[in-house]
Amino acid sequence: MWIGLPGTSPDPADDGELSWQADALCAQTDPEAFFPEKGGSTRDAKKVCGACTVRAQCLEYALENDERFGIWGGMSERERRRLRRRVV
């Protein structure tokens, strides 16, 4: 079972709602870039996200599951909170 942390490998046999994770570029990258220390740079993670073909699915997953840590779909926790407030 893959718990949704960027940088870890999903089960390629899983064709469920998380199957997009098999194509995520973050799975091929240092996971620490996606979970920087407080005040740390998010630039490298966002650069990877910018080239990722499943960025929209990743962001949708993070919003639906209220992910509170890390870079998901090219957005930080703070950016996702702002997006939620604009939508609600």
Backbone as a printed PyTorch tensor [residue, N CA C, xyz], in Angstrom:
tensor([[[  0.8390,  -1.1890,   0.0000],
         [  0.0000,   0.0000,   0.0000],
         [  0.8740,   1.2370,   0.0000]],

        [[  0.6180,   2.1290,  -0.9180],
         [  1.3780,   3.3650,  -1.0200],
         [  0.6180,   4.4450,  -0.2780]],

        [[  1.2820,   5.1720,   0.6320],
         [  0.5810,   6.1170,   1.4900],
         [  0.5550,   7.5340,   0.9350]],

        [[  1.0080,   7.7250,  -0.2750],
         [  0.8730,   9.0260,  -0.9040],
         [  2.0030,   9.9980,  -0.6560]],

        [[  3.1510,   9.5160,  -0.2460],
         [  4.2780,  10.4140,  -0.0260],
         [  5.1000,  10.5110,  -1.2990]],

        [[  5.2980,  11.7230,  -1.8040],
         [  6.1440,  11.8480,  -2.9830],
         [  7.5200,  11.2490,  -2.7220]],

        [[  8.0170,  10.5730,  -3.7360],
         [  9.3470,   9.9960,  -3.6280],
         [  9.3510,   8.5400,  -3.2230]],

        [[  8.1830,   7.9610,  -2.9970],
         [  8.1100,   6.5410,  -2.7160],
         [  7.3700,   5.8790,  -3.8610]],

        [[  7.6120,   4.6170,  -4.0820],
         [  7.0650,   3.9470,  -5.2560],
         [  5.7180,   3.3000,  -4.9930]],

        [[  4.7450,   3.5780,  -5.8640],
         [  3.4590,   2.9020,  -5.7680],
         [  3.5280,   1.5120,  -6.3720]],

        [[  2.5280,   0.7070,  -6.1260],
         [  2.4190,  -0.6210,  -6.7250],
         [  1.9620,  -0.4470,  -8.1690]],

        [[  2.7790,  -0.8070,  -9.1630],
         [  2.3980,  -0.5980, -10.5530],
         [  1.1550,  -1.3870, -10.9580]],

        [[  0.7980,  -2.4110, -10.2160],
         [ -0.3890,  -3.1980, -10.5350],
         [ -1.6760,  -2.5010, -10.1060]],

        [[ -1.5740,  -1.4450,  -9.2960],
         [ -2.7440,  -0.7330,  -8.7930],
         [ -3.2910,   0.2020,  -9.8660]],

        [[ -4.4830,  -0.0820, -10.3470],
         [ -5.1230,   0.7690, -11.3470],
         [ -6.2310,   1.5960, -10.7280]],

        [[ -6.2290,   1.7460,  -9.4110],
         [ -7.2610,   2.4740,  -8.7050],
         [ -7.1150,   3.9700,  -8.8370]],

        [[ -7.7480,   4.6790,  -7.9180],
         [ -7.7650,   6.1360,  -7.9910],
         [ -6.3900,   6.7640,  -7.8140]],

        [[ -5.4390,   6.0250,  -7.2860],
         [ -4.0850,   6.5570,  -7.0960],
         [ -3.1160,   6.1080,  -8.1830]],

        [[ -3.6220,   5.5410,  -9.2610],
         [ -2.7400,   5.0320, -10.3110],
         [ -1.9010,   6.1400, -10.9470]],

        [[ -2.3480,   7.3830, -10.8720],
         [ -1.5770,   8.5030, -11.4150],
         [ -0.2040,   8.6040, -10.7640]],

        [[ -0.0810,   8.1020,  -9.5470],
         [  1.1860,   8.2300,  -8.8250],
         [  2.3210,   7.4770,  -9.5040]],

        [[  1.9940,   6.4770, -10.2970],
         [  3.0300,   5.7380, -11.0130],
         [  3.7550,   6.6290, -12.0200]],

        [[  3.0860,   7.6800, -12.5000],
         [  3.6720,   8.5870, -13.4790],
         [  4.2330,   9.8640, -12.8550]],

        [[  4.1470,   9.9960, -11.5460],
         [  4.5940,  11.2120, -10.8710],
         [  6.1170,  11.3300, -10.9060]],

        [[  6.5990,  12.4690, -11.3470],
         [  8.0500,  12.6970, -11.4000],
         [  8.6840,  12.6960, -10.0200]],

        [[  7.9240,  13.0580,  -9.0020],
         [  8.4900,  13.0930,  -7.6510],
         [  8.8860,  11.7030,  -7.1740]],

        [[  8.2780,  10.6810,  -7.7420],
         [  8.6250,   9.3110,  -7.3670],
         [ 10.0480,   8.9570,  -7.8080]],

        [[ 10.5980,   9.7640,  -8.6940],
         [ 11.9470,   9.5280,  -9.2080],
         [ 12.9440,  10.5480,  -8.6490]],

        [[ 12.5230,  11.2830,  -7.6350],
         [ 13.2930,  12.4080,  -7.1060],
         [ 13.4750,  12.2580,  -5.5990]],

        [[ 14.3810,  13.0180,  -5.0450],
         [ 14.6190,  13.0200,  -3.6010],
         [ 13.3610,  13.4820,  -2.8710]],

        [[ 12.7500,  12.6260,  -2.0470],
         [ 11.5080,  13.0000,  -1.3680],
         [ 11.6750,  14.1610,  -0.3930]],

        [[ 12.8760,  14.3760,   0.1110],
         [ 13.0840,  15.4690,   1.0590],
         [ 12.8480,  16.8340,   0.4270]],

        [[ 13.0080,  16.9360,  -0.8800],
         [ 12.7510,  18.2050,  -1.5660],
         [ 11.2840,  18.5960,  -1.4540]],

        [[ 10.4000,  17.6120,  -1.3120],
         [  8.9630,  17.8690,  -1.2660],
         [  8.4500,  18.1180,   0.1460]],

        [[  9.3080,  17.9350,   1.1150],
         [  8.9670,  18.1760,   2.5140],
         [ 10.0820,  18.9800,   3.1770]],

        [[ 10.2830,  20.2460,   2.7240],
         [ 11.3830,  21.0480,   3.2650],
         [ 11.1310,  21.4400,   4.7190]],

        [[ 12.2110,  21.7100,   5.4180],
         [ 12.1090,  22.2230,   6.7850],
         [ 11.3620,  23.5480,   6.7480]],

        [[ 10.7840,  23.9250,   7.8660],
         [ 10.0760,  25.1990,   7.9390],
         [ 11.0080,  26.3240,   7.5010]],

        [[ 10.5420,  27.1190,   6.5660],
         [ 11.3390,  28.2070,   6.0290],
         [ 12.2780,  27.7890,   4.9120]],

        [[ 12.3380,  26.4790,   4.6320],
         [ 13.2160,  25.9750,   3.5780],
         [ 12.6610,  26.2500,   2.1900]],

        [[ 13.4980,  26.1240,   1.2080],
         [ 13.1250,  26.4100,  -0.1720],
         [ 12.2320,  25.3170,  -0.7570]],

        [[ 11.2490,  25.7480,  -1.5110],
         [ 10.3610,  24.8240,  -2.2220],
         [ 10.6590,  24.8490,  -3.7200]],

        [[ 11.6470,  25.6180,  -4.1100],
         [ 11.9480,  25.8490,  -5.5200],
         [ 12.2100,  24.5540,  -6.2950]],

        [[ 13.0600,  23.6750,  -5.7670],
         [ 13.4080,  22.4490,  -6.4880],
         [ 12.1830,  21.5530,  -6.6800]],

        [[ 11.3830,  21.4080,  -5.6380],
         [ 10.1910,  20.5720,  -5.7440],
         [  9.2110,  21.1500,  -6.7590]],

        [[  9.0020,  22.4370,  -6.7070],
         [  8.0610,  23.0720,  -7.6370],
         [  8.5510,  22.9920,  -9.0790]],

        [[  9.8580,  22.9930,  -9.2600],
         [ 10.4220,  22.8470, -10.6030],
         [ 10.0940,  21.4560, -11.1550]],

        [[ 10.2210,  20.4310, -10.3150],
         [  9.8650,  19.0660, -10.7210],
         [  8.3730,  19.0130, -11.0480]],

        [[  7.5570,  19.5910, -10.1820],
         [  6.1030,  19.5900, -10.4000],
         [  5.7300,  20.2780, -11.7060]],

        [[  6.4440,  21.3290, -12.0460],
         [  6.1370,  22.0750, -13.2610],
         [  6.2570,  21.2490, -14.5250]],

        [[  7.0730,  20.2260, -14.4950],
         [  7.2610,  19.3710, -15.6630],
         [  6.4750,  18.0650, -15.5670]],

        [[  5.7220,  17.8850, -14.5000],
         [  5.0450,  16.6110, -14.2430],
         [  3.7000,  16.5430, -14.9700]],

        [[  3.4500,  15.4160, -15.6040],
         [  2.2050,  15.2290, -16.3700],
         [  0.9930,  14.9440, -15.4890]],

        [[  1.2090,  14.6080, -14.2340],
         [  0.0850,  14.2980, -13.3390],
         [ -0.0700,  15.3500, -12.2330]],

        [[  0.4180,  16.5260, -12.5040],
         [  0.3650,  17.6090, -11.5160],
         [ -1.0660,  17.9080, -11.0640]],

        [[ -2.0010,  17.9670, -11.9870],
         [ -3.3930,  18.2820, -11.6470],
         [ -3.9940,  17.2060, -10.7480]],

        [[ -3.7330,  15.9360, -11.0520],
         [ -4.2430,  14.8410, -10.2190],
         [ -3.6420,  14.8930,  -8.8290]],

        [[ -2.3770,  15.2340,  -8.7490],
         [ -1.6770,  15.3350,  -7.4720],
         [ -2.2910,  16.4430,  -6.6130]],

        [[ -2.5040,  17.5960,  -7.2200],
         [ -3.1020,  18.7100,  -6.4860],
         [ -4.5220,  18.3560,  -6.0460]],

        [[ -5.2760,  17.7480,  -6.9260],
         [ -6.6440,  17.3360,  -6.5830],
         [ -6.6370,  16.3650,  -5.3960]],

        [[ -5.7180,  15.4030,  -5.4240],
         [ -5.5940,  14.4520,  -4.3200],
         [ -5.2930,  15.1820,  -3.0120]],

        [[ -4.3380,  16.1090,  -3.0530],
         [ -3.9480,  16.8390,  -1.8420],
         [ -5.1150,  17.6510,  -1.2880]],

        [[ -5.8750,  18.2860,  -2.1510],
         [ -7.0080,  19.0820,  -1.7020],
         [ -8.1220,  18.2030,  -1.1410]],

        [[ -8.4100,  17.1050,  -1.8150],
         [ -9.4690,  16.1960,  -1.3560],
         [ -9.1250,  15.5130,  -0.0410]],

        [[ -7.8410,  15.2880,   0.1900],
         [ -7.3990,  14.5680,   1.3890],
         [ -6.7960,  15.4860,   2.4450]],

        [[ -6.9450,  16.7730,   2.2590],
         [ -6.4800,  17.7730,   3.2160],
         [ -5.0300,  17.5330,   3.6380]],

        [[ -4.1640,  17.3080,   2.6320],
         [ -2.7330,  17.1380,   2.9130],
         [ -2.2020,  18.4380,   3.5010]],

        [[ -1.6350,  18.3710,   4.6610],
         [ -1.1930,  19.5790,   5.3580],
         [  0.3070,  19.7960,   5.3060]],

        [[  1.0290,  18.8520,   4.7450],
         [  2.4810,  18.9830,   4.6960],
         [  2.9750,  18.6880,   3.2950]],

        [[  4.0240,  19.3700,   2.9130],
         [  4.7080,  19.0650,   1.6710],
         [  4.1780,  19.7960,   0.4580]],

        [[  4.8900,  19.5900,  -0.6330],
         [  4.5330,  20.1610,  -1.9230],
         [  3.7330,  19.1050,  -2.6750]],

        [[  2.5460,  19.4610,  -3.0840],
         [  1.6560,  18.5730,  -3.8360],
         [  1.1030,  19.3590,  -5.0200]],

        [[  1.2340,  18.8230,  -6.2100],
         [  0.7010,  19.5070,  -7.3840],
         [  1.3190,  20.8720,  -7.6030]],

        [[  2.5340,  21.0410,  -7.1510],
         [  3.2400,  22.2960,  -7.3460],
         [  2.8900,  23.3920,  -6.3470]],

        [[  2.1420,  23.0420,  -5.3020],
         [  1.7350,  24.0480,  -4.3220],
         [  2.1460,  23.6460,  -2.9170]],

        [[  2.5430,  24.6460,  -2.1380],
         [  2.8840,  24.4250,  -0.7360],
         [  1.6090,  24.3500,   0.0950]],

        [[  1.7670,  24.0130,   1.3640],
         [  0.6190,  23.9660,   2.2810],
         [ -0.0990,  25.3090,   2.3040]],

        [[  0.6580,  26.3720,   2.4160],
         [  0.0830,  27.7260,   2.4800],
         [ -0.6850,  28.0580,   1.1980]],

        [[ -0.1100,  27.7190,   0.0520],
         [ -0.7730,  27.9970,  -1.2180],
         [ -2.0630,  27.2020,  -1.3610]],

        [[ -2.0500,  25.9560,  -0.8890],
         [ -3.2830,  25.1490,  -0.9460],
         [ -4.3540,  25.7200,  -0.0240]],

        [[ -3.9710,  26.2100,   1.1540],
         [ -4.9450,  26.8470,   2.0600],
         [ -5.5780,  28.0590,   1.3860]],

        [[ -4.7620,  28.8890,   0.7620],
         [ -5.2920,  30.0670,   0.0620],
         [ -6.2510,  29.6630,  -1.0450]],

        [[ -5.8750,  28.6310,  -1.7960],
         [ -6.7280,  28.1510,  -2.8790],
         [ -8.0730,  27.6660,  -2.3250]],

        [[ -8.0360,  26.9340,  -1.2500],
         [ -9.2740,  26.4490,  -0.6180],
         [-10.1840,  27.6100,  -0.2070]],

        [[ -9.5830,  28.6360,   0.3780],
         [-10.3710,  29.8040,   0.8220],
         [-11.0110,  30.5180,  -0.3610]],

        [[-10.3100,  30.5960,  -1.4870],
         [-10.8640,  31.2620,  -2.6650],
         [-12.0190,  30.4630,  -3.2490]],

        [[-11.9220,  29.1410,  -3.1750],
         [-12.9450,  28.2740,  -3.7640],
         [-14.1900,  28.2240,  -2.8900]],

        [[-14.0210,  28.2670,  -1.5740],
         [-15.1580,  28.1490,  -0.6560],
         [-15.9270,  29.4130,  -0.5430]]])
